[in-house]
Amino acid sequence: MPAPEVINEALIECLPLAWNIGVEERITAAYGSDVTNEVKGLYEYAVRRPVDWTRETHDQATARVATEIGDAYPFLTAEAIEKLAKCFWYVWLF
């Protein structure tokens, strides 16, 4: 696995709210394919968290997902966790 600080930096600097055209290439150009694979896996983990919309509001679900991300990936910084939680928020909102 690439160094945690590199993964955190790539998440914060290169990941938009939605994985779109060009994201993979941008991360790979700056950090290499191993980091790209890690970031993509983290992104997918975040946006695919299950939600029961009959029991949670959008804000509640986003807060829960942020906690789950931090618990599952303790090497992530608060800023990287917030970025991934915002990705979850964006994907479910739009």
DRENTORKOL-3810 file (N, C-alpha, C; in nm, 4 decimals):
REM DRENTORKOL-3810
@n.u->0.0846; n.v->-0.1184; n.w->0.0000; ca.u->0.0000; ca.v->0.0000; ca.w->0.0000; c.u->0.0887; c.v->0.1242; c.w->0.0000
@n.u->0.0515; n.v->0.2240; n.w->-0.0781; ca.u->0.1264; ca.v->0.3501; ca.w->-0.0768; c.u->0.1220; c.v->0.4153; c.w->0.0619
@n.u->0.2119; n.v->0.5054; n.w->0.0856; ca.u->0.2192; ca.v->0.5744; ca.w->0.2143; c.u->0.0882; c.v->0.6474; c.w->0.2440
@n.u->0.0408; n.v->0.6378; n.w->0.3676; ca.u->-0.0856; ca.v->0.7035; ca.w->0.4040; c.u->-0.0882; c.v->0.8530; c.w->0.3727
@n.u->0.0229; n.v->0.9206; n.w->0.3931; ca.u->0.0227; ca.v->1.0652; ca.w->0.3683; c.u->0.0027; c.v->1.0958; c.w->0.2195
@n.u->0.0497; n.v->1.0072; n.w->0.1336; ca.u->0.0323; ca.v->1.0258; ca.w->-0.0100; c.u->-0.1142; c.v->1.0018; c.w->-0.0486
@n.u->-0.1746; n.v->0.9011; n.w->0.0083; ca.u->-0.3161; ca.v->0.8733; ca.w->-0.0184; c.u->-0.4020; c.v->0.9897; c.w->0.0287
@n.u->-0.3757; n.v->1.0387; n.w->0.1491; ca.u->-0.4505; ca.v->1.1534; ca.w->0.2009; c.u->-0.4362; c.v->1.2743; c.w->0.1097
@n.u->-0.3137; n.v->1.3014; n.w->0.0664; ca.u->-0.2904; ca.v->1.4166; ca.w->-0.0212; c.u->-0.3651; c.v->1.4010; c.w->-0.1532
@n.u->-0.3588; n.v->1.2832; n.w->-0.2119; ca.u->-0.4277; ca.v->1.2606; ca.w->-0.3394; c.u->-0.5786; c.v->1.2776; c.w->-0.3247
@n.u->-0.6343; n.v->1.2275; n.w->-0.2153; ca.u->-0.7778; ca.v->1.2447; ca.w->-0.1899; c.u->-0.8151; c.v->1.3920; c.w->-0.1815
@n.u->-0.7385; n.v->1.4644; n.w->-0.1055; ca.u->-0.7704; ca.v->1.6050; ca.w->-0.0793; c.u->-0.7470; c.v->1.6914; c.w->-0.2038
@n.u->-0.6374; n.v->1.6656; n.w->-0.2737; ca.u->-0.5987; ca.v->1.7519; ca.w->-0.3851; c.u->-0.6648; c.v->1.7174; c.w->-0.5181
@n.u->-0.6937; n.v->1.5910; n.w->-0.5416; ca.u->-0.7344; ca.v->1.5496; ca.w->-0.6771; c.u->-0.8761; c.v->1.4964; c.w->-0.6896
@n.u->-0.9387; n.v->1.4602; n.w->-0.5802; ca.u->-1.0699; ca.v->1.3967; ca.w->-0.5903; c.u->-1.1817; c.v->1.5002; c.w->-0.5876
@n.u->-1.2588; n.v->1.5079; n.w->-0.6966; ca.u->-1.3765; ca.v->1.5947; ca.w->-0.6934; c.u->-1.4893; c.v->1.5241; c.w->-0.6177
@n.u->-1.6048; n.v->1.5840; n.w->-0.6110; ca.u->-1.7156; ca.v->1.5231; ca.w->-0.5373; c.u->-1.7709; c.v->1.3991; c.w->-0.6052
@n.u->-1.7530; n.v->1.3880; n.w->-0.7347; ca.u->-1.7989; ca.v->1.2694; ca.w->-0.8073; c.u->-1.6862; c.v->1.2189; c.w->-0.8959
@n.u->-1.6706; n.v->1.0881; n.w->-0.8999; ca.u->-1.5686; ca.v->1.0283; ca.w->-0.9860; c.u->-1.6144; c.v->1.0474; c.w->-1.1296
@n.u->-1.5441; n.v->1.1308; n.w->-1.2028; ca.u->-1.5868; ca.v->1.1607; ca.w->-1.3391; c.u->-1.4713; c.v->1.1438; c.w->-1.4367
@n.u->-1.4969; n.v->1.1755; n.w->-1.5607; ca.u->-1.3956; ca.v->1.1605; ca.w->-1.6647; c.u->-1.2720; c.v->1.2430; c.w->-1.6282
@n.u->-1.1587; n.v->1.1794; n.w->-1.6346; ca.u->-1.0326; ca.v->1.2484; ca.w->-1.6100; c.u->-0.9773; c.v->1.2341; c.w->-1.4696
@n.u->-1.0586; n.v->1.1922; n.w->-1.3744; ca.u->-1.0108; ca.v->1.1822; ca.w->-1.2358; c.u->-0.8997; c.v->1.0781; c.w->-1.2248
@n.u->-0.9254; n.v->0.9612; n.w->-1.2807; ca.u->-0.8276; ca.v->0.8536; ca.w->-1.2721; c.u->-0.6943; c.v->0.8953; c.w->-1.3357
@n.u->-0.7011; n.v->0.9573; n.w->-1.4502; ca.u->-0.5806; ca.v->1.0012; ca.w->-1.5190; c.u->-0.5070; c.v->1.1090; c.w->-1.4395
@n.u->-0.5818; n.v->1.2008; n.w->-1.3812; ca.u->-0.5212; ca.v->1.3089; ca.w->-1.3033; c.u->-0.4471; c.v->1.2548; c.w->-1.1805
@n.u->-0.5091; n.v->1.1619; n.w->-1.1093; ca.u->-0.4444; ca.v->1.1049; ca.w->-0.9908; c.u->-0.3235; c.v->1.0216; c.w->-1.0321
@n.u->-0.3385; n.v->0.9420; n.w->-1.1373; ca.u->-0.2279; ca.v->0.8581; ca.w->-1.1833; c.u->-0.1093; c.v->0.9433; c.w->-1.2273
@n.u->-0.1356; n.v->1.0514; n.w->-1.2972; ca.u->-0.0268; ca.v->1.1391; ca.w->-1.3425; c.u->0.0484; c.v->1.2007; c.w->-1.2251
@n.u->-0.0226; n.v->1.2340; n.w->-1.1209; ca.u->0.0397; ca.v->1.3005; ca.w->-1.0063; c.u->0.0994; c.v->1.2030; c.w->-0.9048
@n.u->0.0359; n.v->1.0837; n.w->-0.8890; ca.u->0.0739; ca.v->0.9960; ca.w->-0.7781; c.u->0.1007; c.v->0.8507; c.w->-0.8172
@n.u->0.0661; n.v->0.8104; n.w->-0.9385; ca.u->0.0881; ca.v->0.6731; ca.w->-0.9812; c.u->-0.0365; c.v->0.5872; c.w->-0.9667
@n.u->-0.0330; n.v->0.4737; n.w->-1.0322; ca.u->-0.1517; ca.v->0.3876; ca.w->-1.0375; c.u->-0.1851; c.v->0.3218; c.w->-0.9040
@n.u->-0.0852; n.v->0.2930; n.w->-0.8204; ca.u->-0.1143; ca.v->0.2327; ca.w->-0.6902; c.u->-0.1980; c.v->0.3275; c.w->-0.6039
@n.u->-0.1623; n.v->0.4547; n.w->-0.6049; ca.u->-0.2394; ca.v->0.5539; ca.w->-0.5281; c.u->-0.3777; c.v->0.5691; c.w->-0.5893
@n.u->-0.3855; n.v->0.5714; n.w->-0.7204; ca.u->-0.5148; ca.v->0.5819; ca.w->-0.7871; c.u->-0.6064; c.v->0.4682; c.w->-0.7436
@n.u->-0.5545; n.v->0.3479; n.w->-0.7418; ca.u->-0.6352; ca.v->0.2328; ca.w->-0.7012; c.u->-0.6834; c.v->0.2451; c.w->-0.5567
@n.u->-0.5982; n.v->0.2921; n.w->-0.4686; ca.u->-0.6368; ca.v->0.3116; ca.w->-0.3278; c.u->-0.7452; c.v->0.4184; c.w->-0.3161
@n.u->-0.7264; n.v->0.5309; n.w->-0.3844; ca.u->-0.8236; ca.v->0.6401; ca.w->-0.3779; c.u->-0.9574; c.v->0.5952; c.w->-0.4351
@n.u->-0.9533; n.v->0.5237; n.w->-0.5457; ca.u->-1.0775; ca.v->0.4755; ca.w->-0.6064; c.u->-1.1499; c.v->0.3793; c.w->-0.5123
@n.u->-1.0757; n.v->0.2924; n.w->-0.4468; ca.u->-1.1362; ca.v->0.2007; ca.w->-0.3506; c.u->-1.1988; c.v->0.2733; c.w->-0.2330
@n.u->-1.1328; n.v->0.3758; n.w->-0.1829; ca.u->-1.1869; ca.v->0.4553; ca.w->-0.0730; c.u->-1.3119; c.v->0.5302; c.w->-0.1167
@n.u->-1.3069; n.v->0.5863; n.w->-0.2353; ca.u->-1.4228; ca.v->0.6573; ca.w->-0.2903; c.u->-1.5424; c.v->0.5619; c.w->-0.3018
@n.u->-1.5190; n.v->0.4456; n.w->-0.3584; ca.u->-1.6274; ca.v->0.3486; ca.w->-0.3750; c.u->-1.6824; c.v->0.3026; c.w->-0.2399
@n.u->-1.5948; n.v->0.2826; n.w->-0.1436; ca.u->-1.6402; ca.v->0.2473; ca.w->-0.0092; c.u->-1.7343; c.v->0.3554; c.w->0.0444
@n.u->-1.6941; n.v->0.4800; n.w->0.0285; ca.u->-1.7731; ca.v->0.5916; ca.w->0.0826; c.u->-1.9094; c.v->0.6034; c.w->0.0153
@n.u->-1.9110; n.v->0.6046; n.w->-0.1153; ca.u->-2.0376; ca.v->0.6321; ca.w->-0.1849; c.u->-2.1321; c.v->0.5122; c.w->-0.1863
@n.u->-2.0820; n.v->0.3959; n.w->-0.1527; ca.u->-2.1669; ca.v->0.2762; ca.w->-0.1522; c.u->-2.2120; c.v->0.2336; c.w->-0.0133
@n.u->-2.1955; n.v->0.3203; n.w->0.0843; ca.u->-2.2432; ca.v->0.2869; ca.w->0.2185; c.u->-2.3951; c.v->0.2747; c.w->0.2133
@n.u->-2.4483; n.v->0.1725; n.w->0.2792; ca.u->-2.5936; ca.v->0.1535; ca.w->0.2768; c.u->-2.6657; c.v->0.2615; c.w->0.3573
@n.u->-2.7844; n.v->0.2929; n.w->0.3117; ca.u->-2.8658; ca.v->0.3945; ca.w->0.3785; c.u->-3.0112; c.v->0.3486; c.w->0.3790
@n.u->-3.0755; n.v->0.3662; n.w->0.4913; ca.u->-3.2200; ca.v->0.3464; ca.w->0.5009; c.u->-3.2808; c.v->0.4854; c.w->0.5156
@n.u->-3.3296; n.v->0.5383; n.w->0.4038; ca.u->-3.3790; ca.v->0.6763; ca.w->0.4041; c.u->-3.5060; c.v->0.6930; c.w->0.4866
@n.u->-3.5675; n.v->0.5853; n.w->0.5302; ca.u->-3.6835; ca.v->0.5972; ca.w->0.6191; c.u->-3.6396; c.v->0.6223; c.w->0.7632
@n.u->-3.5121; n.v->0.6042; n.w->0.7911; ca.u->-3.4610; ca.v->0.6188; ca.w->0.9283; c.u->-3.3580; c.v->0.7302; c.w->0.9462
@n.u->-3.3037; n.v->0.7790; n.w->0.8358; ca.u->-3.1992; ca.v->0.8808; ca.w->0.8438; c.u->-3.2268; c.v->0.9940; c.w->0.7467
@n.u->-3.1911; n.v->1.1131; n.w->0.7889; ca.u->-3.1901; ca.v->1.2260; ca.w->0.6959; c.u->-3.0582; c.v->1.2221; c.w->0.6184
@n.u->-3.0498; n.v->1.3036; n.w->0.5186; ca.u->-2.9267; ca.v->1.3119; ca.w->0.4393; c.u->-2.8090; c.v->1.3528; c.w->0.5272
@n.u->-2.8287; n.v->1.4508; n.w->0.6125; ca.u->-2.7208; ca.v->1.4964; ca.w->0.7013; c.u->-2.6819; c.v->1.3893; c.w->0.8025
@n.u->-2.7795; n.v->1.3182; n.w->0.8576; ca.u->-2.7491; ca.v->1.2110; ca.w->0.9522; c.u->-2.6697; c.v->1.0991; c.w->0.8844
@n.u->-2.7116; n.v->1.0622; n.w->0.7657; ca.u->-2.6421; ca.v->0.9566; ca.w->0.6927; c.u->-2.4989; c.v->0.9983; c.w->0.6604
@n.u->-2.4798; n.v->1.1229; n.w->0.6213; ca.u->-2.3463; ca.v->1.1718; ca.w->0.5884; c.u->-2.2560; c.v->1.1698; c.w->0.7116
@n.u->-2.3070; n.v->1.2106; n.w->0.8260; ca.u->-2.2290; ca.v->1.2069; ca.w->0.9504; c.u->-2.1937; c.v->1.0622; c.w->0.9873
@n.u->-2.2886; n.v->0.9719; n.w->0.9730; ca.u->-2.2633; ca.v->0.8313; ca.w->1.0039; c.u->-2.1568; c.v->0.7745; c.w->0.9120
@n.u->-2.1673; n.v->0.8059; n.w->0.7845; ca.u->-2.0697; ca.v->0.7570; ca.w->0.6875; c.u->-1.9302; c.v->0.8107; c.w->0.7203
@n.u->-1.9194; n.v->0.9349; n.w->0.7594; ca.u->-1.7891; ca.v->0.9902; ca.w->0.7973; c.u->-1.7291; c.v->0.9104; c.w->0.9130
@n.u->-1.8103; n.v->0.8769; n.w->1.0100; ca.u->-1.7633; ca.v->0.7966; ca.w->1.1234; c.u->-1.7192; c.v->0.6583; c.w->1.0765
@n.u->-1.7983; n.v->0.5970; n.w->0.9902; ca.u->-1.7648; ca.v->0.4638; ca.w->0.9379; c.u->-1.6346; c.v->0.4655; c.w->0.8589
@n.u->-1.6141; n.v->0.5696; n.w->0.7807; ca.u->-1.4902; ca.v->0.5817; ca.w->0.7032; c.u->-1.3703; c.v->0.5909; c.w->0.7983
@n.u->-1.3805; n.v->0.6770; n.w->0.8980; ca.u->-1.2719; ca.v->0.6924; ca.w->0.9943; c.u->-1.2430; c.v->0.5652; c.w->1.0710
@n.u->-1.3476; n.v->0.4909; n.w->1.1055; ca.u->-1.3293; ca.v->0.3645; ca.w->1.1769; c.u->-1.2640; c.v->0.2590; c.w->1.0880
@n.u->-1.3044; n.v->0.2542; n.w->0.9627; ca.u->-1.2529; ca.v->0.1530; ca.w->0.8699; c.u->-1.1110; c.v->0.1856; c.w->0.8214
@n.u->-1.0790; n.v->0.3130; n.w->0.8143; ca.u->-0.9500; ca.v->0.3563; ca.w->0.7602; c.u->-0.8863; c.v->0.4588; c.w->0.8543
@n.u->-0.8325; n.v->0.4122; n.w->0.9662; ca.u->-0.7798; ca.v->0.5049; ca.w->1.0674; c.u->-0.6598; c.v->0.5885; c.w->1.0219
@n.u->-0.5980; n.v->0.5530; n.w->0.9099; ca.u->-0.4850; ca.v->0.6310; ca.w->0.8601; c.u->-0.5292; c.v->0.7587; c.w->0.7894
@n.u->-0.6581; n.v->0.7709; n.w->0.7599; ca.u->-0.7060; ca.v->0.8907; ca.w->0.6916; c.u->-0.7113; c.v->1.0100; c.w->0.7859
@n.u->-0.6749; n.v->1.1249; n.w->0.7335; ca.u->-0.6839; ca.v->1.2475; ca.w->0.8113; c.u->-0.8300; c.v->1.2932; c.w->0.8186
@n.u->-0.8571; n.v->1.3836; n.w->0.9101; ca.u->-0.9920; ca.v->1.4394; ca.w->0.9222; c.u->-1.0339; c.v->1.5056; c.w->0.7912
@n.u->-0.9418; n.v->1.5714; n.w->0.7247; ca.u->-0.9729; ca.v->1.6391; ca.w->0.5981; c.u->-1.0070; c.v->1.5382; c.w->0.4878
@n.u->-0.9341; n.v->1.4282; n.w->0.4830; ca.u->-0.9623; ca.v->1.3242; ca.w->0.3824; c.u->-1.0963; c.v->1.2565; c.w->0.4104
@n.u->-1.1253; n.v->1.2326; n.w->0.5369; ca.u->-1.2545; ca.v->1.1734; ca.w->0.5747; c.u->-1.3676; c.v->1.2675; c.w->0.5361
@n.u->-1.3496; n.v->1.3951; n.w->0.5628; ca.u->-1.4516; ca.v->1.4935; ca.w->0.5267; c.u->-1.4734; c.v->1.4962; c.w->0.3756
@n.u->-1.3653; n.v->1.4869; n.w->0.2983; ca.u->-1.3766; ca.v->1.4864; ca.w->0.1525; c.u->-1.4578; c.v->1.3663; c.w->0.1052
@n.u->-1.4293; n.v->1.2482; n.w->0.1598; ca.u->-1.5029; ca.v->1.1281; ca.w->0.1215; c.u->-1.6492; c.v->1.1357; c.w->0.1648
@n.u->-1.6745; n.v->1.1916; n.w->0.2821; ca.u->-1.8127; ca.v->1.2082; ca.w->0.3277; c.u->-1.8876; c.v->1.3048; c.w->0.2360
@n.u->-1.8195; n.v->1.4078; n.w->0.1889; ca.u->-1.8818; ca.v->1.5006; ca.w->0.0939; c.u->-1.9114; c.v->1.4305; c.w->-0.0385
@n.u->-1.8260; n.v->1.3385; n.w->-0.0782; ca.u->-1.8526; ca.v->1.2601; ca.w->-0.1993; c.u->-1.9795; c.v->1.1777; c.w->-0.1813
@n.u->-1.9936; n.v->1.1127; n.w->-0.0661; ca.u->-2.1157; ca.v->1.0380; ca.w->-0.0354; c.u->-2.2358; c.v->1.1309; c.w->-0.0439
@n.u->-2.2263; n.v->1.2458; n.w->0.0218; ca.u->-2.3342; ca.v->1.3443; ca.w->0.0245; c.u->-2.3741; c.v->1.3833; c.w->-0.1180
@n.u->-2.2748; n.v->1.4133; n.w->-0.1989; ca.u->-2.3004; ca.v->1.4589; ca.w->-0.3360; c.u->-2.3668; c.v->1.3491; c.w->-0.4201
@n.u->-2.3132; n.v->1.2297; n.w->-0.4143; ca.u->-2.3651; ca.v->1.1199; ca.w->-0.4956; c.u->-2.5099; c.v->1.0905; c.w->-0.4595
@n.u->-2.5427; n.v->1.0918; n.w->-0.3313; ca.u->-2.6807; ca.v->1.0625; ca.w->-0.2913; c.u->-2.7734; c.v->1.1821; c.w->-0.3140
@n.u->-2.7192; n.v->1.3026; n.w->-0.3114; ca.u->-2.8027; ca.v->1.4199; ca.w->-0.3341; c.u->-2.8390; c.v->1.4351; c.w->-0.4811
@n.u->-2.7432; n.v->1.4044; n.w->-0.5684; ca.u->-2.7653; ca.v->1.4219; ca.w->-0.7111; c.u->-2.7708; c.v->1.2858; c.w->-0.7744
END
